[in-house]
C-alpha cells in the first residue's frame, strides 16, 4: 500500500503517517513548513521530506491514497496533480474510517470532554491488556502516539466537529460511523465555522444519524440542550444509554466513585470528569469490561495533558493548567477545583486565544463562567488579535460579557507578570486556562516558585 500525505507536518497528520509506516505501508509526504515535535518524530522514522515545499512531481499513478491535511489550501499544486490523475483523495477522518471499516468503532463527540473521555477509555483498555487502535487529541501517559492504526479489532476515536479538509468542509466526526457513540454535551463554540447555534446543533443531529444500525448512543442527560436534541431525534434502530454525575464522595481532597456497587478512589476530580468517567464506563461495558475491572483500572488515570493537569504542588498551594477556552470548559474547570478544595482561595487566569474567544460578539457566552473564582483575571494579547487579523477587543466588553464582579482584564504581559508577583498564593489554588502561552510568560517556572 502506497500512501502520500499532503501536509505531513500537521500535529495529527504526521502521527498517522508514522502509524501507517509502522504498519508496513510505503509512506511519503510533503509540507511547506514542519515544526517540532513533528520534525524530530518524522526524522526518527525516516519520513521527513528531503526538502520543504510542495512537489507535484512526487504525485504519480502508483499512489493508492492521497491524505489531505487541513493546512493544505484548495489550490495546492500536489492536490491539483492528484485530481488530474484521478487518484483517491481522503481527508484525515475519511482515511481513518477507510482503515477501520472492519473494526468496532467507538467515537466520542461533544463540545467538551472529548479528549478526557477518549483517554479514559484508552487507559482502561490498556490496563486490561485489550488490543485496540485509537485517535485522540492529546499525548497520553503510556502512549507514544496520539494515533495508532494496526490490525486491532476495535478503534477508539475522539470525534472532532471541525471541518475535515479544504475539499471536505463537513465535520470530522461525520465520517467515522460509530457502533458506539458518546455525546458529552453541547455548548456553542467555533463561531468562525458555525456562525449560528442552530447550525452548530444540526451537526450533532447528523452525527446521531451516522451511528450504525444496532449501535449505542451514550449521552449526557444532565445537559438540557443535548437531552432535548436526542429526544427530538430518536431512532428506533439504535440503543440509548443516558448518564449524569455518578455516585461519589469528596473527602480531604480525594474523590471516590461508585458504579454498580463497586467503589474506588480517583486521581482526577470534578463533576465534568466524573461524567466523562461514567460515559467511558458505558463504552467499556459495551466492549465487555466489568464494573469491577473498570474501577480498578481507572483508579490510576491521571488525566490527559492540559486537562486539569496538576502543574505544581506545595503544602498549601496547587497550580493547575487546563486547555479550557470555550465558556463551558472554563466554568467546569473553575467549579471542579472549588468543589474539591472549598476552603482554599481560587485564583483563575483565563487567556482568550481562539478566534471565538477573541470575538466581541461571543463575550456574552462567558456569562458566569468564572463566578466561583475568588480572584479572576482575563488576559489576551494584542499580538494574538493582530495574528488573527481581528479588531481590538475593548476591556469593558469583556467585563460586561463575563459579568463577574471584580474581574481584572489585562492585555499586556508585563502587567500580568507584575500582578502575579504581587499576589499571595498561600492556601490557594491557581488555575491557568489557555490554549496559548500567555504571550510567552514562563508559567511553569512561576508555578514551581509559588509552590516551594
C-alpha positions in Angstrom: 0.0 0.0 0.0 1.5 3.4 -1.0 0.2 6.5 0.7 1.2 10.1 0.3 0.4 12.9 2.8 -0.1 16.4 1.6 0.7 18.5 4.7 2.5 15.7 6.5 3.8 18.1 9.3 0.4 18.5 11.0 0.2 17.5 14.6 -2.1 14.6 13.9 -1.2 14.0 10.3 2.4 13.2 11.0 1.4 10.7 13.7 -0.9 8.9 11.2 2.0 8.8 8.7 4.2 7.2 11.4 1.4 4.7 12.3 1.0 3.6 8.7 4.7 3.4 8.2 4.9 1.1 11.2 2.1 -1.0 9.8 4.3 -1.6 6.8 2.9 0.8 4.3 5.1 2.8 1.9 4.6 6.4 3.1 5.7 9.7 1.6 4.7 13.3 2.4 5.4 17.0 1.9 4.7 20.3 3.6 5.6 23.9 3.3 6.6 24.1 7.0 7.3 21.5 9.6 7.7 22.4 13.3 8.7 20.5 16.4 7.9 17.9 17.5 6.7 16.7 14.1 10.1 17.3 12.5 12.0 15.1 15.0 9.3 12.5 15.1 9.3 12.2 11.3 13.1 12.2 11.0 13.3 9.3 13.6 11.0 7.2 11.3 12.8 8.2 8.1 9.8 10.1 6.9 11.0 13.7 7.0 10.7 15.2 3.5 14.1 15.7 1.8 13.1 19.3 1.2 10.4 21.7 2.4 7.8 22.7 -0.2 5.1 21.2 -2.4 6.4 18.8 -5.0 3.8 17.8 -7.6 6.3 15.6 -9.4 6.0 13.1 -6.4 2.3 12.6 -7.3 2.3 9.5 -9.5 -0.2 6.9 -10.7 1.1 4.2 -8.4 -0.1 6.0 -5.2 -3.0 4.2 -3.6 -4.2 7.0 -1.4 -3.6 10.7 -1.0 -4.3 12.0 2.5 -5.1 15.7 2.5 -4.4 17.8 5.7 -6.3 20.8 6.9 -3.3 23.0 6.3 -3.3 22.4 2.6 -5.2 25.0 0.6 -7.6 24.3 -2.3 -5.0 25.5 -4.9 -2.3 23.2 -3.6 -0.2 22.0 -6.7 0.0 18.5 -5.4 -3.7 18.3 -4.9 -4.2 19.6 -8.4 -1.9 16.9 -9.8 -3.7 14.2 -7.8 -7.1 15.3 -9.1 -5.7 15.4 -12.6 -4.5 11.8 -12.3 -7.8 10.7 -10.7 -6.2 9.4 -7.5 -8.2 8.6 -4.5 -8.1 11.6 -2.1 -9.1 11.3 1.6 -9.4 13.8 4.4 -7.9 12.6 7.6 -11.1 11.2 9.1 -12.2 9.6 5.9 -8.9 7.7 5.9 -9.3 6.7 9.5 -12.7 5.2 8.5 -11.2 3.5 5.5 -8.7 1.8 7.7 -11.3 0.8 10.3 -14.2 -0.5 8.2 -13.8 -4.0 9.7 -13.3 -2.7 13.3 -15.8 -1.9 16.1 -15.7 1.9 16.1 -16.2 3.9 19.3 -16.5 7.7 18.7 -16.6 10.3 21.4 -18.2 13.6 20.3 -19.4 16.7 22.1 -18.4 20.3 22.7 -16.3 19.4 25.8 -14.7 16.4 27.5 -13.9 14.5 24.3 -10.2 14.2 24.9 -10.6 13.2 28.5 -13.4 10.7 27.9 -11.5 9.1 25.0 -8.3 9.0 27.1 -10.2 7.3 29.9 -11.4 4.5 27.6 -7.9 4.1 26.2 -6.4 4.0 29.7 -8.8 1.3 30.9 -8.4 -0.9 27.8 -4.6 -0.6 28.0 -4.6 -1.6 31.7 -6.8 -4.6 30.9 -4.4 -5.6 28.0 -7.0 -5.3 25.3 -6.0 -4.8 21.7 -7.3 -1.6 20.2 -6.4 1.3 17.8 -7.0 4.9 18.6 -7.2 8.5 17.6 -7.1 11.2 20.4 -6.4 14.9 20.6 -3.6 14.8 23.2 -0.5 12.9 24.1 -1.3 10.4 26.9 1.0 8.8 29.5 1.8 5.3 28.3 1.1 6.0 24.7 3.9 7.2 22.4 1.5 8.3 19.7 -1.9 10.1 19.5 -2.9 7.9 16.5 -2.4 4.2 16.1 -3.6 2.0 13.2 -2.9 -1.7 13.3 -5.0 -4.8 12.8 -6.7 -4.5 16.2 -10.5 -5.3 16.2 -11.5 -2.1 17.9 -10.8 1.6 17.4 -11.4 4.4 19.9 -11.7 7.9 18.3 -12.1 11.4 19.5 -14.7 12.9 17.2 -13.9 16.5 16.3 -16.6 18.8 14.9 -14.1 20.9 12.9 -14.1 20.6 9.1 -12.3 17.6 7.7 -10.2 19.3 4.9 -10.1 22.1 2.4 -12.1 19.9 0.0 -14.5 18.4 2.6 -16.0 21.1 4.8 -18.2 18.7 6.8 -17.1 18.0 10.5 -14.6 15.2 11.0 -16.9 13.2 13.2 -19.4 12.8 10.3 -17.0 10.4 8.6 -16.5 7.8 11.4 -19.8 5.9 11.5 -19.6 4.7 15.1 -21.0 1.5 16.5 -20.7 3.1 20.0 -21.2 6.8 20.1 -20.8 9.2 23.0 -22.1 12.8 23.2 -20.7 14.6 26.3 -22.7 17.8 25.9 -23.3 20.7 23.6 -22.2 24.3 24.0 -21.8 26.6 21.1 -18.2 27.2 20.0 -16.1 27.7 16.9 -18.3 30.6 15.7 -15.9 31.1 12.7 -17.0 27.7 11.5 -20.6 27.5 12.9 -21.9 31.1 12.8 -25.3 30.2 14.4 -26.2 27.9 17.2 -28.9 26.1 15.2 -26.3 25.3 12.5 -24.0 24.0 15.2 -26.8 21.8 16.7 -27.5 20.4 13.3 -24.0 18.8 13.1 -24.8 16.7 16.2 -28.2 15.6 14.7 -26.2 14.4 11.6 -23.7 12.6 13.9 -26.5 10.7 15.6 -27.9 9.7 12.2 -24.4 8.3 11.3 -24.5 5.7 14.1 -24.5 2.2 12.7 -27.8 0.3 12.9 -27.9 -1.6 16.2 -25.4 0.7 17.7 -25.4 2.5 21.0 -25.6 6.2 21.8 -24.3 7.1 25.3 -25.3 10.7 26.1 -25.2 13.2 28.9 -28.8 13.6 30.0 -27.9 16.4 32.5 -27.2 18.7 29.6 -30.6 20.1 28.7 -29.7 21.1 25.2 -28.3 17.6 24.4 -31.2 15.8 26.1 -33.7 17.8 24.1 -31.8 17.2 20.9 -31.7 13.4 21.5 -35.4 13.2 22.4 -36.4 15.1 19.3 -34.3 12.9 17.0 -35.0 9.4 18.4 -34.1 6.5 16.2 -35.7 3.1 16.6 -32.8 1.2 15.2 -30.2 2.1 17.9 -30.0 1.8 21.7 -29.6 4.7 24.2 -27.7 5.0 27.4 -28.2 8.2 29.3 -25.8 9.2 32.1 -25.1 12.1 34.5 -22.8 12.5 37.6 -22.3 9.1 39.2 -22.5 8.4 42.9 -19.4 9.8 44.6 -17.9 11.3 47.7 -15.2 14.0 48.3 -13.2 13.8 51.5 -10.0 15.6 52.3 -9.3 16.5 48.7 -9.9 12.9 47.4 -12.8 11.7 45.3 -14.2 8.2 45.4 -16.8 7.0 42.9 -19.3 4.1 43.0 -20.5 2.3 39.9 -22.8 -0.7 40.1 -21.9 -1.2 43.7 -18.1 -1.0 43.1 -16.2 1.9 44.8 -12.7 3.2 44.0 -10.6 6.3 44.7 -9.7 8.5 41.8 -6.7 10.8 40.9 -9.0 13.1 38.9 -11.8 15.2 40.2 -14.7 17.5 39.3 -18.3 16.8 38.1 -17.2 17.1 34.5 -14.5 14.4 35.0 -17.0 12.2 36.8 -19.4 12.5 34.0 -16.6 11.8 31.5 -15.7 8.7 33.5 -19.3 7.5 33.6 -19.5 7.8 29.8 -16.2 6.0 29.5 -17.6 3.2 31.7 -20.6 2.6 29.5 -18.4 2.4 26.4 -16.1 0.0 28.1 -19.1 -2.1 29.3 -20.2 -2.3 25.7 -16.7 -3.7 24.9 -17.1 -6.4 27.7 -15.4 -4.7 30.7 -17.0 -5.3 34.1 -17.6 -2.5 36.6 -15.0 -4.1 39.0 -12.3 -4.1 36.3 -13.2 -0.6 35.2 -13.0 0.9 38.7 -9.7 -0.9 39.3 -8.2 0.4 36.0 -9.5 3.9 36.1 -8.0 4.5 39.6 -4.6 5.1 38.0 -5.8 7.6 35.4 -4.1 11.0 36.0 -5.8 12.9 33.1 -4.9 14.0 29.6 -2.2 16.7 29.1 -3.5 20.2 29.8 -6.9 18.9 31.0 -7.0 20.0 34.7 -3.3 18.9 34.8 -1.5 19.4 38.1 1.4 21.6 37.1 3.0 22.1 40.5 2.0 21.3 44.1 3.1 22.5 47.6 1.8 22.0 51.1 -0.9 24.7 50.8 -0.9 25.6 47.1 -1.7 23.7 43.9 -1.3 25.1 40.3 -3.4 23.5 37.6 -3.4 24.1 33.9 -6.3 23.4 31.5 -6.8 23.8 27.8 -10.2 25.4 28.7 -11.1 28.2 26.3 -14.8 27.6 25.5 -17.1 29.0 28.1 -18.5 25.6 29.2 -14.9 24.3 29.8 -13.9 27.4 31.8 -17.0 27.0 34.0 -16.5 23.3 34.5 -12.8 23.7 35.4 -13.3 26.5 37.9 -16.2 24.8 39.6 -14.3 21.5 39.8 -11.4 23.0 41.7 -13.6 25.0 44.0 -15.7 21.9 44.8 -12.6 19.8 45.5 -10.9 22.5 47.7 -13.7 24.6 49.1 -11.5 26.1 51.9 -8.8 27.4 49.6 -8.8 30.7 47.7 -9.2 30.0 44.0 -7.3 32.2 41.5 -8.4 31.8 37.9 -6.4 33.2 34.9 -8.0 32.7 31.6 -6.2 33.6 28.3 -8.5 34.4 25.4 -6.6 32.9 22.5 -9.0 31.3 20.0 -10.9 33.1 17.2 -14.2 32.6 19.1 -12.9 33.7 22.5 -11.4 36.9 21.0 -14.6 37.9 19.2 -16.5 40.7 20.9 -19.9 39.2 19.8 -19.1 36.0 21.6 -18.3 37.6 25.0 -21.9 37.1 26.4 -21.3 33.3 26.1 -18.9 33.6 29.0 -21.6 34.9 31.4 -21.0 33.3 34.8 -18.1 31.1 33.7 -15.7 32.4 36.4 -18.2 33.2 39.1 -16.8 30.6 41.5 -13.2 32.1 41.4 -12.2 34.3 44.3 -9.8 36.2 42.1 -10.4 36.2 38.3 -8.2 37.5 35.5 -8.9 37.5 31.8 -5.8 38.1 29.7 -5.5 38.5 25.9 -2.6 39.8 23.9 -2.7 42.5 21.2 -0.3 40.2 19.3 -2.9 37.4 19.2 -5.5 39.8 17.8 -3.0 41.0 15.2 -2.1 37.5 14.1 -5.8 36.6 13.6 -6.4 39.9 11.9 -9.1 40.7 14.3 -10.2 44.2 15.6 -9.4 45.4 19.1 -11.3 43.8 21.9 -12.4 46.5 24.4 -11.8 45.5 28.1 -15.2 46.9 29.0 -16.9 44.4 26.6 -15.0 41.5 28.2 -16.1 42.7 31.7 -19.7 43.0 30.5 -19.7 39.6 28.9 -18.3 37.7 31.9 -20.5 39.7 34.4 -18.0 38.8 37.2 -17.7 41.4 40.0 -14.1 42.4 40.5 -12.9 40.8 37.2 -9.5 42.0 36.1 -8.9 42.4 32.4 -5.3 42.7 31.1 -3.8 42.7 27.6 -0.2 43.5 28.5 2.0 40.6 29.6 4.2 42.9 31.8 1.1 44.0 33.6 0.1 40.3 34.2 3.6 39.4 35.4 3.6 42.3 37.9 0.2 41.3 39.2 1.3 37.7 39.7 4.4 38.7 41.5 2.4 40.7 44.0 -0.1 38.1 45.0 0.0 35.8 47.9 -0.8 32.2 47.0 -0.8 30.7 50.5 -3.7 28.4 51.0 -4.7 28.9 47.3 -5.2 27.1 44.1 -4.1 28.8 40.9 -5.8 27.6 37.7 -4.2 28.6 34.4 -6.6 28.2 31.5 -5.3 28.7 27.9 -4.7 27.2 24.6 -1.9 29.7 24.1 1.2 30.7 26.2 0.2 34.0 27.8 2.3 35.9 25.2 5.4 34.0 26.2 5.2 34.1 30.1 7.1 31.2 31.7 4.2 30.0 33.8 5.8 26.6 34.6 8.7 28.3 36.4 6.3 30.7 38.2 4.2 27.7 39.3 7.2 25.9 40.8 8.3 29.1 42.6 5.0 29.7 44.4 4.6 26.0 45.5 8.0 25.6 47.0 
